Amino acid sequence: MSNSEIPETLVTDRLVLRRPRLDDATYVFQHWANDPDVATYMSWPRHESMATTEQVVDAWVEEWKGVSGGAFLITDRATGSVIGSTGFDLINPKLATTGYVLTKNEWGKGYATESLKAIVSLAHDLGVQRLFAYCHYEHEHSARVMEKCDFEFEGRLKNYMEFPNLSPGEVTDVLLYAWTPAAT
């Protein structure tokens, strides 16, 4: 399987998930990568400079030149505004991982669920047998999104990941969720 088999866009009722472009960096920085509230439960440190975001977006663009998937920006279908990001990263043709983040103004509107359902549909269409994601053990909203998308809770992994915006330098627990075709 190669990135040429993964669509450049995924369309839902209200959203378009698309591959990132270099000119997206300013919006990403201003609307979520630099926002301490949005970054709280992320496994990456809040971006303190535009240069950091530019490097990340550049890496996302480069990632799509490979063979293992990459980041999608979540955009409002009606306005084209970027409201977050998600991803589809193949570990091998049958195993993939995902995650998601939304700008604070879009929390509570069902966009995370809608975008994750699009990623699940993609995984199904590509024959992926396991799509998994983690969240901080206290991030109830993220866990609920995964449950709404037919991800099954598989357990709490002890001392698994650092969340640098919550407790820099400390490794803490995560909740592991996975979707499999048998789960739907």
N, C-alpha and C positions, 0 to 999 in steps of 0.2 A: 504494500500500500504506500502511496506517496501523497505529497501535498497536492498534487494535481488532481487527485481523486476527492479531495475535500473541497466543497464549494467555497467560493470567495465570499459569498453572503448566505445567510440563513434568514428567512423572512417568517415572521409570526403575525398575529393579528395587529399588534401595536408596535412591533419592533423590527429593526433590521440589524442583524449581527454581521459585521463586516471586518475584513482584515484591516489592521491599522496602517496609517500613512504617516510619514515623518511630520507633516504639518499638524498632526493631532496633538503633539506634545504640549503645546500651550494650554489647550483645553484640559487635558489630563492633569497637568500640574495644578491649574487654578481650581478645578472642581472636585478632585478627590485625592490625588497623590500627596498634596500638601495639607489636606484637611485632617487635623488631629482626631476628630470624631470618626471620620470614615476609616482612618488608618488604625484605629484602636485594636481591632481583632485581626489585623493582617499579619502575615508572616514576613513581610518586608518593612523596613523602616520608612516612616513618613519622609517624603522627599522635602528637603529643606532648600533645594535650589532647582532652578529650571534646568540646569545642566544635567542633574541626575535624571530627571524625567526624560530629557532628550536622549540620554544614553539608553534608558529602558525602552522607549518607543523605537529607537534604532534597533535594539536587540529583537524586539517583536517583529519588526519588518524583516530582519535577517532570518529570523526563525522560520518564516514561511518559505524561505529558499531551500530549506532542508526537506526532510521526509517524515517529520513526526508531528505535524500539526502546529498549533500556535495560538496566539491571543486573537480574540475577536473583540472589537469595540461594539458596545451595545448602543444603538441609536434609536431615537424616537422616529417611528415610521412616518408620522405626519409632518414633523418639522425638520428631521435630519439631524437634530441636536444629539451630540454624544452624551450619554447618561451613565456610562459605566463600562466595565469590561468583563469578559469571561474568557475561558480558554478550552481548548480541546488538544491535549497532548498525548500522543500515542507513545506508549512504552514499548509495545510490540503490536502486531495487527489485531490482537484480541484483547488488549488491555490498554486502558486510557485513564487519564486523570483530568479533573476539571476544578474550577473555582470561579468565584464571581465577586464583584464589588460594584456598588452603585453610588453615584453622587448623593449626598444627604437629602437634597431636595426631592429625590425620587423614591426615598424609602417609604414602605408601606403601601405602595401602589400595585404590587403584584409583578413588578418587572423582573425581579430576581427569579421568581418561579417561572415566569414565561420564558426567560432566556435559558434557564436550566433545562426546561422541557425541550427547547430547540436543540440543545446539546445532546440530550438523551436520544432524541429522534435521529440526529446525525450518527450517534454511536450505533443505534439499531440498524440504520441503513447501511453502515459500513461493516456490519457483522462483528462489532466489538462485543465480547462476552462479559466484560467487567469494566465499568466506569466508576471510579471512586473519587471521593473528596474528603477532606478533613475540615474540622473547624475547632476553634478553641473550646474547651469543655464548658465554658460559661456563655458561649454565644448561642443563646436559645433561638434567636431569629434565623440564623443561618441553618441550624439543625432542622428547624421547622420547614424551611424552604426545601431542603433535601427530602424530608419525609413526604411533602406534597408532590414531589416528583418521582415517587416510588423507589427512592433510595432506602435501603434497609440499614438500620443501625447495627454495626458489627462489633462495636466495643470501644472502650476507652483505652487509648494507648498511653501508658505512663511515661512521663519525662521524654516526650517525643520531639517537641519542636519549640523553638524560641519565638516569642511574640514580642519583638523589640519595642513596640510602642506601649506595651503593658508593663513588662518587667525585663528591661534590657539585661542581657547576660544570663538570664534564667531559662532553663528548659522546662516546659510544662506539659500537661496532658492535652491530648486532642481526642475528639470523637471521630471515629472512622465510620463513614457511610459508603455504601456501594449500591449501584444499580446493575442488575443483570437481566437479560431477556426473560428469565424465568420469574423474575419479580413482578413483571407487568401482566 
